[in-house]
Amino acid sequence: MGLLALLRKLKSNPEKELKILLLGLDNAGKTTLLKHLASEDISHITPTQGFNIKSVQSSGFRLNVWDIGGQRKIRPYWKNYFENIDIVIYVIDSSDRKRFEETGEELAELLEEDKLAGVPMLIFANKQDLFNAANASEISEGLGLGSMRRRWQIQPCSAMSGEGVQEGMEWVMQTVNKK
């Protein structure tokens, strides 16, 4: 089920517009995830040089997803997108254990940002379809997510197959509807 079907399922305020920031290191699967959510072809994905924006209108509900590139040289510019964010989705490549420390440092910096204080965060533990992927609880423990002072959820997923993506987006919609 794509994002449109999920949005149709959930009741929402007809005038509600959400701004979602999609962040994570390069090659974590952010753009694949975004294309999957928009029910687009994921067979030809190239690294994001800058940002991608997808906006979906359904039953008066507008979801604006900003996918910002994760290359080291682009990360300092993430802060330019922090205004009026409703949800942060942080994507982690669960199979790239060599970069767990780096992704943890970037996540810690996001958590210290004043403009993101109190903004709920969904963490997609992506690439669970790969044999060497760390599971969600291993990632949560390794990154110290239990001490996060905000509403958060870690969701194992595979952006390629779509497994776990719907469950994560259901959490996003439920979280926003509780605001």
Secondary structure, 3 states (H helix, E strand, C coil): CCHHHHHHHCCCCCCCEEEEEEEECCCCCHHHHHHHHCCCCCCCCCCCCCEEEEEEEECCEEEEEEEECCCCCCHHHHHHHCCCCCEEEEEEECCCHHHHHHHHHHHHHHHCCHHHCCCCEEEEEECCCCCCCCCHHHHHHHHCHHHCCCCEEEEECCCCCCCCHHHHHHHHHHHHHHC
